Amino acid sequence: MKSGTVDVATAREQASPRLWMSLFVCMGIGPMFLYTLTAISPLVIADLDLSPAEYGAISTVTFGAAALSALLLGAPSSRFGARTVMVAVSVGSIAGLAVLALAESYAVVVVAGLLSGAAQALSNPATNRMVAGLPVKQRGALIGWKQSGVQAAQLVAGLAAPLIAAAAGWRWAVAAGIALGLVGVVSALSTRAEAAPNQTLGRTGEATDPITVARLTAYTFFIGFGLQATNAHLPLFAHVELGLSLRAAGLIAALVGLVGLLSRILWGRRADTDSRQVSTLLTLAIGAALGVVLVMASTLLGDWLVWVGAAVFGAAALASNAVTMVVLVRTVPIASLGTATAFLATGMYVGFGSGPLAFGLTLDLGAGFGVAWLVPLTAFVAAALISLPPTFPTASPLLKGNLHAHP
């Protein structure tokens, strides 16, 4: 299979519902391990006697494995069919969930995180190759839809995992996620075989405020840093600091997932018809920072505000990933898309892994949640600064798409 292939169906005028569903499920199964763990974190922490730093390090290990896998396997994976890679994502995710369900020690949880991280690293490169062959008018909608699969997983885990854990224990809550992995395998196998497209299909035109792949990756790193630090600790904060029940804390995670799901679809569709996507990235970074500020204020003004903050955070921070993927697919040719996506994903996963660790270490040092929330807040401010229009001349439009994206 030649590098830079896309699905035959995506070269047609209409993408099939089967394709939409397979991409959605592939993006959702990858992070199911961490979303399930987050939703039932108080039970897992108590059962395995984990410290805040150890709990935070689980995310670090998972996304560290994802970052390394994206860097090392992103480009080589283009030699295989996207359908094959999507099946591998689901199989690896199933393995990670199974190991977590059987874990009796922290070391085994770490192994589960390694398996899950390595699997989910390939979800974006594979699914982006599927989308790249679509007509321009359909790409934004499908990218927003497929990226919303991540938030659908967060919603499902936030709603179902606490209920299953309360009824049968946290291990059965984790094992239930394996069913989604099986759906992922079946849906990936149902997509059509691939063929090499016209390699110029990937670049569809430049935005009026273009951004280099390197700068886009830096933005993604800081957004990922703040996003996962918040995701990993928001339910724990609600349960420990605000005194909400485990179910209510899980519902907050579900709220973030629901709002993020809708937001990714909306912003993904809008970004592909808007010539100023980079200005949109600035707006989303500011919105994410505002969400964290509202969460911080809930300790002073009432726990009702944590729900508002969670919704604002979900609407802004989680939508940014869909917009960055739209920008990437629009500016990078298909022959380079697998490598460029892997480069972007590496920055994202490094941010995902380091954010929860920094938050957990802050708590471990006795600073408390009031100080710990400054960790994601600072990251979102940094992302906003990166997305500001440069005040100096930038590279030519051709180089913007190809920077760090050699085939």
N, C-alpha and C positions, 0 to 999 in steps of 0.2 A: 504493500500500500504506500503510495507516495505521500510525502509530507504536504500538509495543508489541504486535506480532503474535507469535504462536507457531505452531508446526507443528500442523496438524490432528491428526496421529497422537498428539501428546502430550496431547491433551484426552481421549483414550480411556483405558480402564481399564488396558490393557497397552501399554507402549511396544514397538515392533517391534524385532527384532534388527538390522534395517537402520538404524534410528535410533541405536541404541547404537553401532554400528560407525562411522557417519558422524561422530558427535560425537567419538568416540575418535580417529579419524584426523585430524580437523580440529585438535584440540588438539595432536596429535603433530607434524604437519608444520611448524607455525609455528616452534618452536625448533630444528628439525633443523639449521639453519645453524650455530648456536653449539655445539650438542652435538657435531657432527662436527668442528668446528674445535678444540674442547677435547680431544677424544680423540686427535687427531693433531697437537696444538700443537707438540711439539718439531720435527717435520718442517717444518711451515709456517714456524715462527720461523727455522729454519736456512736454508731455501730462499729466503725473502724478506728475510732479515737484519733481523728485527724486534727492537726493544728490549723489555724487560719492560713499559715504559709504553705503547709502541705496541700491544703485544698486548692489554694491559688495556683500552686505549682502543677496541678493536674492539667489545667488549661494551658500552662506554659509548655508542658511536655507534649500535649496533643498538637498544639499549633506549631511548636518547634519541629515536630515530625512532619507536619503539613508543609511548613516553609521549606525544609530540606528536600522533601519529596517533590514539591513544585519546582524547585530550582534544578534538581537532578533529573527528574522524570518528565517535566513538562514538555520540553522539546522532543525527547525520544518517543514520547507517547504519540506524537503526530505520525509516527511510522505505522501505527496500528489504527484500525478503524475506530471512529468515535463510539460506535455501538459497543465494541469490545471493551473499550476503556470505561464506558458507563457501567457495564456489567461488573467490572473489577471494582468500581467504586462501591457498589451495593454489597458485593461479597466481602470486601474488606470491612465495611461498616457493620455487617452482620457479625463478623468475627470479633470486632471490638466490643459490641454489646454483649455477646455471649461470654466473653472473658470477664467483663465487669459484673455480670450477673452472678458469676461463680467466685468472685474475688473474696478472699478472706484476709488479705493484707494490703497495705499501701503499695507494695511492689507490684502486685498483680494488677491493681488499678492503673499503675503507670504503664504496664504492658498493654492494657486495653486502650489507653490513650494513644500510645504509639501506633497501634493498628488502625484506630479510627482516624488519626491525623494523616497517616500515609494515604488512606483511601480517599478522604475528602479533598486532598490536594489536587486531584485530577478532575474533579467535577467541573470546574470553570473552563479549563482548556478544552475538554471534550464537548461540553454544551455550547461554548462559543463557536466552535467549528461547525456545529450543526446549524446555528443561527446565521452564520456569515453568508450562506448561499441564498438567503431569502431576499425578495425585493425590498428596497429601502423602506417602503411605507409600512412593512410588517415587522422590521427588526426591533424597533424600540418597544413595541407592545409585547413581543415574545421574550425579549431580554428582561423586561420588567416582570413578566409572568414567571419565567423560569427562576429568576432571583428571588421571587416571593415564595418559592418553595422552601427556602431556608426559614422564613418566618412562619410558614405553615407548620413546619416541624416544631418550631418554638411554641406555637399555639397549641398543637396537639399534645406536646410533652407537658406544657404548663397546665393544661386541663386534665389530661388523663393520668399522668404519672402520680400526682398526689393521691388521687382517688384509688388507683390500683394499689399504691403503697399502703394506704390506710386499711384497705380490705385484705390484702394478702402479703404485704411486706415489700420493701423497696427492691428486692431482687426480682420479683415478678414484674414490677413496674418497668425495670430495665429490659427484661426478657420480652415484654410485649412489643418493644420497638423492633424486634427481629422480623415481625410480620411486615412492617413497612419495607424492610430490606428485601424481602422476597418479592414484594410488589415491584420494587425497583429492578430486580433481575428480569422479571417477566416483561415489564414495560420496555426495558432497554432492548431485549431480544425481539420485541414486536416492531421496532423501527426498521426502516428499509436499509438495504445495503448501500455502501458509499461509492462515490466516483469522484475523480479529480475534476474540479470546476475551473473556470477561467480565473487565473490567479489575480486578476485586477478587480475582481468583484468586491474584495474586502474594503477598499477605500472608497467611500461614497461622497466625499467632499469635506472641506474643512469648516469648523465652526468659526464665527467671527472673532472669538476670543480663544484661539487654540492653546493647547497645553502639551508639553512634551511627555513622553512615556515616563521619563525619570521623575518629573515633577508630579505627575499623576500618581506614581507609585509612592512618593513621599506623602502625599495627601492621604492615600489609602492606608499607609502605615499608621498615621496619627488617628485617623478615624477608627481603624481597627483596634488600636490600643485603647482608646476611650470606650468604644462600643462594647468590647468583650469584658473590660473591667467592670462596666456598669451591668451588663447582662449577668455576669457570674455572681455579683454580690447584691443586686437589687432585692431578690427574694429573701436572702439572708438578712439584709438590713431591715426589711419590713417585718420579719419574724422576730429578730433579736432586739432591734432598737425601738421599733414602733409597737411591738407586742401583738402583731397580727397573727392569726392562726396559720398553720402550715398550708391549709387550703387557700386562704386569702393571699398568702405570699405567692403561691403557685398561680393564682389568678392574675396577679400583677405581671408575672412573666408571660402569661397567656395574652394579656392586654397588649404588652409590647409586641408580641408576635402578630396579633391580629391587626393592629394599627400599622405595623411595619409591612405586613403582607399587602394591605390595600395601598399603602404609600408607595411601595416599590412598583406596583402595577401602574399607578397614576403617574409617578415621576418618570418611569421608564418610557411610557407612551409619549409623555410631553417632551422629554429630552430629545427624542429622535426627530421631533418637528420644530425644535427650538434651536436657533443658531448660537445661543449663548449658554451652553451647558456649563461652562466654567463658572459663570455668575451664579448658576444654580447650585454648584458645589459650595460656594461661599455661603449662600443662604442656608443650606442644610447643615453646615458646620456650626453656624451661629445658633440654629434651632436646637442642635444637639446639646450645645453648651447651656442653653436656656433650660432644657429639660433637666439637666443635672442640678442646676441652681434651684429649681422647684422641688426636686427630691430632697436636697439639703434643707430647704426651708420647712419641710414637713415636720421636722422635729420641734419646730418653734410654733408653727401655725396650725398644726393638726394633721393627722395621718391621711385625711382626704386629699391633701396636696400631693402625696406620693403617687396617687392614681393619675392626677393631672400631669405631673412630671414624667411619669412612665409613658403616657400617651404622646406627649410632645417629643420626648426622646425617641420613641419608636418611629414617629412620623418623619423625623429628620435624619437621625443617624443611620437608620436601617435603609432608608431610601438612597443614600449616597452611593451604595455599592451598585445599584442598578444604573445610576447615571454614569459612574466611571466605566462600567462595562459598555454602555452605549457609545461613549466617547471613544473607547478603545476599538470597538468593532468598526466604527465609522472612519477611523483614521489609519488603521493598520491593514495592509493587504493580507489576504488569506494565507499566503505562503509564510508569512511571519506571525500570524495570529496566535498559534500555539505557543511560540516562544515568548511573545509579548504578554500574553495572558499569564503564563507561568511566572514571568518577571513581576508583574503586578500582584499576582497571588502570593508570591514570596513575601513582598512587603506587607501585604495584608495579614498573612499568617504570623509573621514576626510581631506585628502589632497586637494581634489577637493573643499571642502567647505571653508577651511581656506585660500587657496591661493588667490582667488578673494577678500576676505575680507581684507587681509593684503595689497593687491595692492590698493584697494579702500581707506583704511584708510590712506595709504601713500599719496595718491592724496589729500584726505580731509585735511591733515595737511599742504598742500601747498608745498610739496616737488617737485611736477612736475613729468612728465613721465620719465625724465632722471634718477631720483633716484628710482622711482617705479619699473623700469625694473630690478633693482638689486634684487628685491624680488624673481621672478622666476629664475633668474640666479643663485642665491645662492642655491636655492632648487635643481637645476640640478647638481650643483657641489657636493652637499651633496649626491645625488643619485649615482654619479660616485664614490665617496669615499666608499660608502657602498658596491658597486659591486666589489671593488678590492678584489683579493683573500686574505683570512685571513692568517696571519703569524703564527697562533697557531693551534694545532690539533683541529679538529671538531668532532661532534658526528658521530656515525656509520651511514652507509647509511640507515639502517632501520629506525633510529630515525629521519633522515632528512625528510622523507616523512610523518611521523606521528606527528611531533611536532605541538602542538596546533591544531590537526586535529582528535580528538577522535570521534568515531562514536556516 
